[in-house]
Structure formats: C-alpha cells, structure tokens
Amino acid sequence: MDLRLSGSLLLVGLVALALAATLRRPRADWWAWAIVVIAATVAGRVLGGSPVGAGVSAVGEIAALGLLLAEGTGQARAAARVWSLALVPGIVAVIAGFVLIDFGRIHPAAPWDVIAVGLVVLGFALKLALIPLYFWLAPVARAASGATLILILGVVDTGVVADLAEAAEAAPWIFTDHLALWRAIAALSLIGGAGLALAETDLKAIVAFTGPVDAALMLLALLAPDAETRNAVAVGLVGHALTLAALYGAVAVGEDGLGASLSIETTRGLAGRRPVASGVFMVGAAALLGLPPSLGFSAHWRFFQAALEVGGPTLVTLVFVAVAVLLLTFVRAIHRIWLGPSEEAAAARPAPVVARAVLVAVAIVVIATGLTPRLFETAPPPHVLALVEGAAR
C-alpha cells in the first residue's frame, strides 16, 4: 500500500504546487513549507511502521502548521494557534502510545496496555478532528487557501489515516480488545461530521467536515475481521487524496475568479465564470459520495459491509444516514454556489489555462483510477500484476 499511496500523495502535492503557482503568489516561506510537507509525508509513508517513519511523518505534520502560518493573514495565524492545540498534543500522544507498544512489537501488561490505547485514541482523534475533537477543523478550512488545504487535508491527513491503518496491522489488539470504544468514535464522527457539514455555509469548511466522515468509514473497515473488507482502506486512502485535490482545486479556481471565499449565502452562478472548475467539483463530489466510476465507489460498498460486520444493522443505518446527509449537503452547495444565474453582470476573465488543465487532469485521474481499483489494494491479484507488467514491457 505504501508505494502506491506515496505516489498518489506526491501527485496530489504536485497538483497543489501547480495551482499555487498559477493562481496566486505565495510568500517564499510557503513554498519551503509546502516542499517539506510533501517530502516528509511521502517519505513517512515509505518508512511507515517504524520509529524513523513516525518521526518523519511528524515533521510533515509540523510543517503543515508552518504552511498555514505562511498564508500571512491574521485569520490564518489565529487558526494556526487553535490547530496547534490539537496537532502538537496529538503528535506527542501517538508517538508516546507507539513507544509503549514498541511500534506494535509488544503487548504490554495492564495497566500500560490501556494507557497506550488511550494515548493512541486521543492522538489520532486530535489529528484527524474526529468528533468531538473537531474544534480546529473549521477555522483552518476558512483561513487557508485551496492549495494549502490540498496539502493539509489531502496529503498530511491522508498520511495520518495511513498511520492508523499501519497500527491496526502491526498491533491489531489495540482495536480488537477495545472494539466498543473505536466503534463509538466512528459512529460519532459519521453523524457529527455529516451534520456539521450540513450546518456550514463556507464551501471549504463543508468539504473539510467530510474528513471525519471518511476517517470513520475507514476506521470501520480497519475493525472488520476479514482482509477483503480491510482492503477498502487502501483503496479509500488513494481515493480520498485524489478527491480532495479535485474539490479544493476547483474551490481554488473558483475563489480566483470571484476574489473571495465561496459561500452558500453569498455566491451564485459561479459555473458561468468557471465552468471547468464547476465540472471538476461535481466529479469530486460524486467520488466523495461513492458514485461510480471512482475509487470512492470501490471503497464505499465495502465500508457498508464493514459497518454490518462491526455493528450490525444499527451501524449500517448510521453510515447510510451520514452519506445521505452529505449527498444533501453537496446538492445544496452545487445548486446554490455553482449553478443558476450569476449575480455579476460583468464578464469575468477565464481561469488560467494551466489551472484548467490541472483540474481536468485531476478529474481524469479520479475517473481512471476508479476503473482500476484492484491496483490500489494491499495485494493486487497475480493476473492484474501480470497485465500491468505486460503493459510496462
């Protein structure tokens, strides 16, 4: 999973850099932090499951905090202060928990096993904004640019979920011995994340609150007893990163045309000025909701299966409700922000050619990867590997 995910995260990072170079003129320190974020997160995935990998990933997470500060606005500085209250304790808690279990090599005796699990739960909940520890997510989403959010939520947070998946593989007792706790966190994040997305009006915050929902779905797959269902995580991680690149890339191009944040309350008819961004946002929304053809579709049906295995009909119902609420949320956002007549009488300049080309390429990748989901599972079948090797020759 790591090499395929590492390549996907590198691609998503390059998308963010291309959009930043085309649409805005970030400060020099933004570029430095962005490169560190991409390099450390990708390297952390290659080295995952080890003390060195955990340390390198932590460097990427701290660099993401610097990336937000490099936005250079008072709102970004205030958001960074709030985020640091979650990010720094989260990093410390996860590393401390991993040290107590020697990165999955030992199962300590009581009470150290419970302490280790508590630290891991707290750390990942803080870093992923799982409900009810989501207090930093909306301020960061509102304060950051679309390119910055691709790196923070699409690259760094995807790597954090991958760390959680590696913990489940290395030390499954952390999850199997405390199934009720993880199941409760997943249920809260499903309903809470979807409800908070529905209550938001800022488009960047709406997309951000889908993160706890996606993390909860992947957590359910990690709790499932069979390997086929757990494969949904490998597929879902790549799909999540690509989807956020499409969604936040479209938002970045939309904000460039409007000169302001996109809001359900104030933005109308943006598709007339930014048709490519509008279409790519719809592709991203469909992938996020699990519609074909996308990796989201390949992962979501197994997320439902995982919910049935882990929590029975009740948890399946919660997953269905959460996805339905997100569907309603995105239909409303698309209808209010992108579609309909524009309130601006003057014609707007077209989006930069490079930005449009990047968005179209991302949309193509989202669809194309959905047609070959087996390539992104933890163990592709031999006949798939043979086909790929044959094509390479």
Secondary structure, DSSP 8 states (H G I E B T S, - for coil): -HHHHHHHHHHHHHHHHHHHHHH----HHHHHHHHHHHHHHHHHHHT-SSHHHHHHHHHHHHHHHHHHHTT-SHHHHHHHHHHHHHHHHHHHHHHHHHHHTTTTT----TTHHHHHHHHHHHHHHHHHT-TT--TTHHHHHHHS-HHHHIIIIIIIHHHHHHHHHHHHHH-THHHHTTHHHHHHHHHHHHHHHHHHHHH--BHHHHHHTHHHHHHHHHHHHHHSSSHHHHHHHHHHHHHHHHHHHHHHHHHHHHHHHHTS--BTTT---GGGT-HHHHHHHHHHHHHHTT-SSSHHHHHHHHHHHHHHHHHHHHHHHHHHHHHHHHHHHHHHHIIIIISS--S--S------HHHHHHHHHHHHHHHHHHH-GGGGSSS--HHHHHHHHHHH-
